[in-house]
Amino acid sequence: MFPQSKSAIFGSFALCVLSGVLAGAVTAGPALASDDGEGETFAAHEARVVAEEGLVLRAGPSTQYRAIGSEEYGTVVGIVCRVKGESIEGNPVWYKLGDASYVWSSARDIVNDGEEPRWC
């Protein structure tokens, strides 16, 4: 290999540092954006499960989506937003939770912290 001048070595070092900073900014951007209230994992509201039999968590806002878990009576869950989905007993409102699952919302099944969550 040919010896490099000090300015060439410094230029290569600066390029590596700049590339690392840019890569870090690109990677951290989505994570930082999710903290502003518009992200998928931001749960602006808390709600308590009041259904004695608990709630079934689903992959989407319909009973046609697969069940991916459940929450027991008394559990506090984080609600990101509400979305219209399958109408159950005349109520089409479902809550999207902080873990990206969905639960059908009924005042007799889940009670939020007072304010209605925003629409997705």
Phi and psi in radians as a Rosetta constraint file:
Dihedral C 1 N 2 CA 2 C 2 CIRCULARHARMONIC -1.535 0.35
Dihedral N 2 CA 2 C 2 N 3 CIRCULARHARMONIC 2.482 0.35
Dihedral C 2 N 3 CA 3 C 3 CIRCULARHARMONIC -1.162 0.35
Dihedral N 3 CA 3 C 3 N 4 CIRCULARHARMONIC 2.496 0.35
Dihedral C 3 N 4 CA 4 C 4 CIRCULARHARMONIC -1.765 0.35
Dihedral N 4 CA 4 C 4 N 5 CIRCULARHARMONIC 2.638 0.35
Dihedral C 4 N 5 CA 5 C 5 CIRCULARHARMONIC -1.293 0.35
Dihedral N 5 CA 5 C 5 N 6 CIRCULARHARMONIC 2.846 0.35
Dihedral C 5 N 6 CA 6 C 6 CIRCULARHARMONIC -1.073 0.35
Dihedral N 6 CA 6 C 6 N 7 CIRCULARHARMONIC -0.644 0.35
Dihedral C 6 N 7 CA 7 C 7 CIRCULARHARMONIC -1.197 0.35
Dihedral N 7 CA 7 C 7 N 8 CIRCULARHARMONIC -0.592 0.35
Dihedral C 7 N 8 CA 8 C 8 CIRCULARHARMONIC -1.210 0.35
Dihedral N 8 CA 8 C 8 N 9 CIRCULARHARMONIC -0.693 0.35
Dihedral C 8 N 9 CA 9 C 9 CIRCULARHARMONIC -1.130 0.35
Dihedral N 9 CA 9 C 9 N 10 CIRCULARHARMONIC -0.786 0.35
Dihedral C 9 N 10 CA 10 C 10 CIRCULARHARMONIC -1.074 0.35
Dihedral N 10 CA 10 C 10 N 11 CIRCULARHARMONIC -0.719 0.35
Dihedral C 10 N 11 CA 11 C 11 CIRCULARHARMONIC -1.092 0.35
Dihedral N 11 CA 11 C 11 N 12 CIRCULARHARMONIC -0.725 0.35
Dihedral C 11 N 12 CA 12 C 12 CIRCULARHARMONIC -1.138 0.35
Dihedral N 12 CA 12 C 12 N 13 CIRCULARHARMONIC -0.736 0.35
Dihedral C 12 N 13 CA 13 C 13 CIRCULARHARMONIC -1.091 0.35
Dihedral N 13 CA 13 C 13 N 14 CIRCULARHARMONIC -0.796 0.35
Dihedral C 13 N 14 CA 14 C 14 CIRCULARHARMONIC -1.097 0.35
Dihedral N 14 CA 14 C 14 N 15 CIRCULARHARMONIC -0.679 0.35
Dihedral C 14 N 15 CA 15 C 15 CIRCULARHARMONIC -1.129 0.35
Dihedral N 15 CA 15 C 15 N 16 CIRCULARHARMONIC -0.705 0.35
Dihedral C 15 N 16 CA 16 C 16 CIRCULARHARMONIC -1.119 0.35
Dihedral N 16 CA 16 C 16 N 17 CIRCULARHARMONIC -0.774 0.35
Dihedral C 16 N 17 CA 17 C 17 CIRCULARHARMONIC -1.100 0.35
Dihedral N 17 CA 17 C 17 N 18 CIRCULARHARMONIC -0.807 0.35
Dihedral C 17 N 18 CA 18 C 18 CIRCULARHARMONIC -1.065 0.35
Dihedral N 18 CA 18 C 18 N 19 CIRCULARHARMONIC -0.712 0.35
Dihedral C 18 N 19 CA 19 C 19 CIRCULARHARMONIC -1.094 0.35
Dihedral N 19 CA 19 C 19 N 20 CIRCULARHARMONIC -0.713 0.35
Dihedral C 19 N 20 CA 20 C 20 CIRCULARHARMONIC -1.135 0.35
Dihedral N 20 CA 20 C 20 N 21 CIRCULARHARMONIC -0.732 0.35
Dihedral C 20 N 21 CA 21 C 21 CIRCULARHARMONIC -1.120 0.35
Dihedral N 21 CA 21 C 21 N 22 CIRCULARHARMONIC -0.772 0.35
Dihedral C 21 N 22 CA 22 C 22 CIRCULARHARMONIC -1.105 0.35
Dihedral N 22 CA 22 C 22 N 23 CIRCULARHARMONIC -0.761 0.35
Dihedral C 22 N 23 CA 23 C 23 CIRCULARHARMONIC -1.092 0.35
Dihedral N 23 CA 23 C 23 N 24 CIRCULARHARMONIC -0.699 0.35
Dihedral C 23 N 24 CA 24 C 24 CIRCULARHARMONIC -1.123 0.35
Dihedral N 24 CA 24 C 24 N 25 CIRCULARHARMONIC -0.707 0.35
Dihedral C 24 N 25 CA 25 C 25 CIRCULARHARMONIC -1.160 0.35
Dihedral N 25 CA 25 C 25 N 26 CIRCULARHARMONIC -0.716 0.35
Dihedral C 25 N 26 CA 26 C 26 CIRCULARHARMONIC -1.150 0.35
Dihedral N 26 CA 26 C 26 N 27 CIRCULARHARMONIC -0.689 0.35
Dihedral C 26 N 27 CA 27 C 27 CIRCULARHARMONIC -1.245 0.35
Dihedral N 27 CA 27 C 27 N 28 CIRCULARHARMONIC -0.728 0.35
Dihedral C 27 N 28 CA 28 C 28 CIRCULARHARMONIC -1.374 0.35
Dihedral N 28 CA 28 C 28 N 29 CIRCULARHARMONIC -0.356 0.35
Dihedral C 28 N 29 CA 29 C 29 CIRCULARHARMONIC -0.936 0.35
Dihedral N 29 CA 29 C 29 N 30 CIRCULARHARMONIC -0.944 0.35
Dihedral C 29 N 30 CA 30 C 30 CIRCULARHARMONIC -1.084 0.35
Dihedral N 30 CA 30 C 30 N 31 CIRCULARHARMONIC -0.636 0.35
Dihedral C 30 N 31 CA 31 C 31 CIRCULARHARMONIC -1.157 0.35
Dihedral N 31 CA 31 C 31 N 32 CIRCULARHARMONIC -0.715 0.35
Dihedral C 31 N 32 CA 32 C 32 CIRCULARHARMONIC -1.195 0.35
Dihedral N 32 CA 32 C 32 N 33 CIRCULARHARMONIC -0.641 0.35
Dihedral C 32 N 33 CA 33 C 33 CIRCULARHARMONIC -1.135 0.35
Dihedral N 33 CA 33 C 33 N 34 CIRCULARHARMONIC -0.526 0.35
Dihedral C 33 N 34 CA 34 C 34 CIRCULARHARMONIC -1.258 0.35
Dihedral N 34 CA 34 C 34 N 35 CIRCULARHARMONIC -0.217 0.35
Dihedral C 34 N 35 CA 35 C 35 CIRCULARHARMONIC -1.505 0.35
Dihedral N 35 CA 35 C 35 N 36 CIRCULARHARMONIC -0.057 0.35
Dihedral C 35 N 36 CA 36 C 36 CIRCULARHARMONIC -1.609 0.35
Dihedral N 36 CA 36 C 36 N 37 CIRCULARHARMONIC 0.146 0.35
Dihedral C 36 N 37 CA 37 C 37 CIRCULARHARMONIC 1.668 0.35
Dihedral N 37 CA 37 C 37 N 38 CIRCULARHARMONIC -0.152 0.35
Dihedral C 37 N 38 CA 38 C 38 CIRCULARHARMONIC -1.835 0.35
Dihedral N 38 CA 38 C 38 N 39 CIRCULARHARMONIC -0.096 0.35
Dihedral C 38 N 39 CA 39 C 39 CIRCULARHARMONIC -1.378 0.35
Dihedral N 39 CA 39 C 39 N 40 CIRCULARHARMONIC 2.883 0.35
Dihedral C 39 N 40 CA 40 C 40 CIRCULARHARMONIC -1.234 0.35
Dihedral N 40 CA 40 C 40 N 41 CIRCULARHARMONIC -0.473 0.35
Dihedral C 40 N 41 CA 41 C 41 CIRCULARHARMONIC -1.766 0.35
Dihedral N 41 CA 41 C 41 N 42 CIRCULARHARMONIC 0.048 0.35
Dihedral C 41 N 42 CA 42 C 42 CIRCULARHARMONIC -1.408 0.35
Dihedral N 42 CA 42 C 42 N 43 CIRCULARHARMONIC 2.093 0.35
Dihedral C 42 N 43 CA 43 C 43 CIRCULARHARMONIC -1.877 0.35
Dihedral N 43 CA 43 C 43 N 44 CIRCULARHARMONIC 1.786 0.35
Dihedral C 43 N 44 CA 44 C 44 CIRCULARHARMONIC -1.397 0.35
Dihedral N 44 CA 44 C 44 N 45 CIRCULARHARMONIC -0.358 0.35
Dihedral C 44 N 45 CA 45 C 45 CIRCULARHARMONIC -2.251 0.35
Dihedral N 45 CA 45 C 45 N 46 CIRCULARHARMONIC 2.620 0.35
Dihedral C 45 N 46 CA 46 C 46 CIRCULARHARMONIC -1.936 0.35
Dihedral N 46 CA 46 C 46 N 47 CIRCULARHARMONIC 2.579 0.35
Dihedral C 46 N 47 CA 47 C 47 CIRCULARHARMONIC -2.452 0.35
Dihedral N 47 CA 47 C 47 N 48 CIRCULARHARMONIC 2.704 0.35
Dihedral C 47 N 48 CA 48 C 48 CIRCULARHARMONIC -2.005 0.35
Dihedral N 48 CA 48 C 48 N 49 CIRCULARHARMONIC 2.367 0.35
Dihedral C 48 N 49 CA 49 C 49 CIRCULARHARMONIC -1.311 0.35
Dihedral N 49 CA 49 C 49 N 50 CIRCULARHARMONIC 2.113 0.35
Dihedral C 49 N 50 CA 50 C 50 CIRCULARHARMONIC -2.000 0.35
Dihedral N 50 CA 50 C 50 N 51 CIRCULARHARMONIC 0.012 0.35
Dihedral C 50 N 51 CA 51 C 51 CIRCULARHARMONIC -1.310 0.35
Dihedral N 51 CA 51 C 51 N 52 CIRCULARHARMONIC 2.166 0.35
Dihedral C 51 N 52 CA 52 C 52 CIRCULARHARMONIC -1.037 0.35
Dihedral N 52 CA 52 C 52 N 53 CIRCULARHARMONIC -0.574 0.35
Dihedral C 52 N 53 CA 53 C 53 CIRCULARHARMONIC -1.517 0.35
Dihedral N 53 CA 53 C 53 N 54 CIRCULARHARMONIC -0.015 0.35
Dihedral C 53 N 54 CA 54 C 54 CIRCULARHARMONIC 1.468 0.35
Dihedral N 54 CA 54 C 54 N 55 CIRCULARHARMONIC -3.077 0.35
Dihedral C 54 N 55 CA 55 C 55 CIRCULARHARMONIC -2.149 0.35
Dihedral N 55 CA 55 C 55 N 56 CIRCULARHARMONIC 2.540 0.35
Dihedral C 55 N 56 CA 56 C 56 CIRCULARHARMONIC -1.634 0.35
Dihedral N 56 CA 56 C 56 N 57 CIRCULARHARMONIC 2.208 0.35
Dihedral C 56 N 57 CA 57 C 57 CIRCULARHARMONIC -1.524 0.35
Dihedral N 57 CA 57 C 57 N 58 CIRCULARHARMONIC 2.365 0.35
Dihedral C 57 N 58 CA 58 C 58 CIRCULARHARMONIC -2.164 0.35
Dihedral N 58 CA 58 C 58 N 59 CIRCULARHARMONIC 2.800 0.35
Dihedral C 58 N 59 CA 59 C 59 CIRCULARHARMONIC -1.317 0.35
Dihedral N 59 CA 59 C 59 N 60 CIRCULARHARMONIC -0.263 0.35
Dihedral C 59 N 60 CA 60 C 60 CIRCULARHARMONIC -2.717 0.35
Dihedral N 60 CA 60 C 60 N 61 CIRCULARHARMONIC 3.057 0.35
Dihedral C 60 N 61 CA 61 C 61 CIRCULARHARMONIC -1.467 0.35
Dihedral N 61 CA 61 C 61 N 62 CIRCULARHARMONIC 0.990 0.35
Dihedral C 61 N 62 CA 62 C 62 CIRCULARHARMONIC -2.871 0.35
Dihedral N 62 CA 62 C 62 N 63 CIRCULARHARMONIC 2.669 0.35
Dihedral C 62 N 63 CA 63 C 63 CIRCULARHARMONIC -1.248 0.35
Dihedral N 63 CA 63 C 63 N 64 CIRCULARHARMONIC -0.170 0.35
Dihedral C 63 N 64 CA 64 C 64 CIRCULARHARMONIC -1.309 0.35
Dihedral N 64 CA 64 C 64 N 65 CIRCULARHARMONIC -0.373 0.35
Dihedral C 64 N 65 CA 65 C 65 CIRCULARHARMONIC -1.349 0.35
Dihedral N 65 CA 65 C 65 N 66 CIRCULARHARMONIC 2.637 0.35
Dihedral C 65 N 66 CA 66 C 66 CIRCULARHARMONIC -1.200 0.35
Dihedral N 66 CA 66 C 66 N 67 CIRCULARHARMONIC 2.585 0.35
Dihedral C 66 N 67 CA 67 C 67 CIRCULARHARMONIC -1.307 0.35
Dihedral N 67 CA 67 C 67 N 68 CIRCULARHARMONIC 2.300 0.35
Dihedral C 67 N 68 CA 68 C 68 CIRCULARHARMONIC -2.075 0.35
Dihedral N 68 CA 68 C 68 N 69 CIRCULARHARMONIC 0.089 0.35
Dihedral C 68 N 69 CA 69 C 69 CIRCULARHARMONIC 2.824 0.35
Dihedral N 69 CA 69 C 69 N 70 CIRCULARHARMONIC -2.955 0.35
Dihedral C 69 N 70 CA 70 C 70 CIRCULARHARMONIC -2.683 0.35
Dihedral N 70 CA 70 C 70 N 71 CIRCULARHARMONIC 2.828 0.35
Dihedral C 70 N 71 CA 71 C 71 CIRCULARHARMONIC -2.220 0.35
Dihedral N 71 CA 71 C 71 N 72 CIRCULARHARMONIC 2.360 0.35
Dihedral C 71 N 72 CA 72 C 72 CIRCULARHARMONIC -1.447 0.35
Dihedral N 72 CA 72 C 72 N 73 CIRCULARHARMONIC 2.834 0.35
Dihedral C 72 N 73 CA 73 C 73 CIRCULARHARMONIC -0.906 0.35
Dihedral N 73 CA 73 C 73 N 74 CIRCULARHARMONIC 2.333 0.35
Dihedral C 73 N 74 CA 74 C 74 CIRCULARHARMONIC 1.561 0.35
Dihedral N 74 CA 74 C 74 N 75 CIRCULARHARMONIC -0.192 0.35
Dihedral C 74 N 75 CA 75 C 75 CIRCULARHARMONIC -1.198 0.35
Dihedral N 75 CA 75 C 75 N 76 CIRCULARHARMONIC 2.427 0.35
Dihedral C 75 N 76 CA 76 C 76 CIRCULARHARMONIC -1.671 0.35
Dihedral N 76 CA 76 C 76 N 77 CIRCULARHARMONIC 2.249 0.35
Dihedral C 76 N 77 CA 77 C 77 CIRCULARHARMONIC -2.115 0.35
Dihedral N 77 CA 77 C 77 N 78 CIRCULARHARMONIC 2.693 0.35
Dihedral C 77 N 78 CA 78 C 78 CIRCULARHARMONIC -1.676 0.35
Dihedral N 78 CA 78 C 78 N 79 CIRCULARHARMONIC 2.237 0.35
Dihedral C 78 N 79 CA 79 C 79 CIRCULARHARMONIC -1.800 0.35
Dihedral N 79 CA 79 C 79 N 80 CIRCULARHARMONIC 2.219 0.35
Dihedral C 79 N 80 CA 80 C 80 CIRCULARHARMONIC -1.466 0.35
Dihedral N 80 CA 80 C 80 N 81 CIRCULARHARMONIC -0.875 0.35
Dihedral C 80 N 81 CA 81 C 81 CIRCULARHARMONIC -2.892 0.35
Dihedral N 81 CA 81 C 81 N 82 CIRCULARHARMONIC 3.064 0.35
Dihedral C 81 N 82 CA 82 C 82 CIRCULARHARMONIC -2.015 0.35
Dihedral N 82 CA 82 C 82 N 83 CIRCULARHARMONIC 2.674 0.35
Dihedral C 82 N 83 CA 83 C 83 CIRCULARHARMONIC -2.517 0.35
Dihedral N 83 CA 83 C 83 N 84 CIRCULARHARMONIC 2.604 0.35
Dihedral C 83 N 84 CA 84 C 84 CIRCULARHARMONIC -1.441 0.35
Dihedral N 84 CA 84 C 84 N 85 CIRCULARHARMONIC 2.349 0.35
Dihedral C 84 N 85 CA 85 C 85 CIRCULARHARMONIC -2.505 0.35
Dihedral N 85 CA 85 C 85 N 86 CIRCULARHARMONIC -2.601 0.35
Dihedral C 85 N 86 CA 86 C 86 CIRCULARHARMONIC -1.043 0.35
Dihedral N 86 CA 86 C 86 N 87 CIRCULARHARMONIC 2.322 0.35
Dihedral C 86 N 87 CA 87 C 87 CIRCULARHARMONIC -1.413 0.35
Dihedral N 87 CA 87 C 87 N 88 CIRCULARHARMONIC 2.176 0.35
Dihedral C 87 N 88 CA 88 C 88 CIRCULARHARMONIC -2.121 0.35
Dihedral N 88 CA 88 C 88 N 89 CIRCULARHARMONIC 2.161 0.35
Dihedral C 88 N 89 CA 89 C 89 CIRCULARHARMONIC 0.909 0.35
Dihedral N 89 CA 89 C 89 N 90 CIRCULARHARMONIC 0.654 0.35
Dihedral C 89 N 90 CA 90 C 90 CIRCULARHARMONIC 1.418 0.35
Dihedral N 90 CA 90 C 90 N 91 CIRCULARHARMONIC 0.059 0.35
Dihedral C 90 N 91 CA 91 C 91 CIRCULARHARMONIC -2.004 0.35
Dihedral N 91 CA 91 C 91 N 92 CIRCULARHARMONIC 1.954 0.35
Dihedral C 91 N 92 CA 92 C 92 CIRCULARHARMONIC -1.612 0.35
Dihedral N 92 CA 92 C 92 N 93 CIRCULARHARMONIC 0.107 0.35
Dihedral C 92 N 93 CA 93 C 93 CIRCULARHARMONIC -1.509 0.35
Dihedral N 93 CA 93 C 93 N 94 CIRCULARHARMONIC 2.238 0.35
Dihedral C 93 N 94 CA 94 C 94 CIRCULARHARMONIC -2.133 0.35
Dihedral N 94 CA 94 C 94 N 95 CIRCULARHARMONIC 2.643 0.35
Dihedral C 94 N 95 CA 95 C 95 CIRCULARHARMONIC -1.796 0.35
Dihedral N 95 CA 95 C 95 N 96 CIRCULARHARMONIC 2.360 0.35
Dihedral C 95 N 96 CA 96 C 96 CIRCULARHARMONIC -1.631 0.35
Dihedral N 96 CA 96 C 96 N 97 CIRCULARHARMONIC 2.164 0.35
Dihedral C 96 N 97 CA 97 C 97 CIRCULARHARMONIC -1.581 0.35
Dihedral N 97 CA 97 C 97 N 98 CIRCULARHARMONIC 2.923 0.35
Dihedral C 97 N 98 CA 98 C 98 CIRCULARHARMONIC -1.069 0.35
Dihedral N 98 CA 98 C 98 N 99 CIRCULARHARMONIC -0.389 0.35
Dihedral C 98 N 99 CA 99 C 99 CIRCULARHARMONIC -1.642 0.35
Dihedral N 99 CA 99 C 99 N 100 CIRCULARHARMONIC 0.248 0.35
Dihedral C 99 N 100 CA 100 C 100 CIRCULARHARMONIC 1.289 0.35
Dihedral N 100 CA 100 C 100 N 101 CIRCULARHARMONIC 0.226 0.35
Dihedral C 100 N 101 CA 101 C 101 CIRCULARHARMONIC -1.613 0.35
Dihedral N 101 CA 101 C 101 N 102 CIRCULARHARMONIC 2.986 0.35
Dihedral C 101 N 102 CA 102 C 102 CIRCULARHARMONIC -2.202 0.35
Dihedral N 102 CA 102 C 102 N 103 CIRCULARHARMONIC 2.504 0.35
Dihedral C 102 N 103 CA 103 C 103 CIRCULARHARMONIC -2.332 0.35
Dihedral N 103 CA 103 C 103 N 104 CIRCULARHARMONIC 2.494 0.35
Dihedral C 103 N 104 CA 104 C 104 CIRCULARHARMONIC -1.240 0.35
Dihedral N 104 CA 104 C 104 N 105 CIRCULARHARMONIC 2.402 0.35
Dihedral C 104 N 105 CA 105 C 105 CIRCULARHARMONIC -1.815 0.35
Dihedral N 105 CA 105 C 105 N 106 CIRCULARHARMONIC 2.163 0.35
Dihedral C 105 N 106 CA 106 C 106 CIRCULARHARMONIC -2.464 0.35
Dihedral N 106 CA 106 C 106 N 107 CIRCULARHARMONIC 2.461 0.35
Dihedral C 106 N 107 CA 107 C 107 CIRCULARHARMONIC -1.026 0.35
Dihedral N 107 CA 107 C 107 N 108 CIRCULARHARMONIC -0.426 0.35
Dihedral C 107 N 108 CA 108 C 108 CIRCULARHARMONIC -1.555 0.35
Dihedral N 108 CA 108 C 108 N 109 CIRCULARHARMONIC -0.112 0.35
Dihedral C 108 N 109 CA 109 C 109 CIRCULARHARMONIC -1.918 0.35
Dihedral N 109 CA 109 C 109 N 110 CIRCULARHARMONIC -0.639 0.35
Dihedral C 109 N 110 CA 110 C 110 CIRCULARHARMONIC -2.577 0.35
Dihedral N 110 CA 110 C 110 N 111 CIRCULARHARMONIC 2.335 0.35
Dihedral C 110 N 111 CA 111 C 111 CIRCULARHARMONIC -2.093 0.35
Dihedral N 111 CA 111 C 111 N 112 CIRCULARHARMONIC 2.139 0.35
Dihedral C 111 N 112 CA 112 C 112 CIRCULARHARMONIC -1.495 0.35
Dihedral N 112 CA 112 C 112 N 113 CIRCULARHARMONIC 3.133 0.35
Dihedral C 112 N 113 CA 113 C 113 CIRCULARHARMONIC -1.340 0.35
Dihedral N 113 CA 113 C 113 N 114 CIRCULARHARMONIC 0.250 0.35
Dihedral C 113 N 114 CA 114 C 114 CIRCULARHARMONIC 2.051 0.35
Dihedral N 114 CA 114 C 114 N 115 CIRCULARHARMONIC -0.861 0.35
Dihedral C 114 N 115 CA 115 C 115 CIRCULARHARMONIC -1.509 0.35
Dihedral N 115 CA 115 C 115 N 116 CIRCULARHARMONIC 2.535 0.35
Dihedral C 115 N 116 CA 116 C 116 CIRCULARHARMONIC -1.322 0.35
Dihedral N 116 CA 116 C 116 N 117 CIRCULARHARMONIC 2.332 0.35
Dihedral C 116 N 117 CA 117 C 117 CIRCULARHARMONIC -1.115 0.35
Dihedral N 117 CA 117 C 117 N 118 CIRCULARHARMONIC 2.725 0.35
Dihedral C 117 N 118 CA 118 C 118 CIRCULARHARMONIC -1.159 0.35
Dihedral N 118 CA 118 C 118 N 119 CIRCULARHARMONIC 2.794 0.35
Dihedral C 118 N 119 CA 119 C 119 CIRCULARHARMONIC -1.360 0.35
Dihedral N 119 CA 119 C 119 N 120 CIRCULARHARMONIC 2.511 0.35
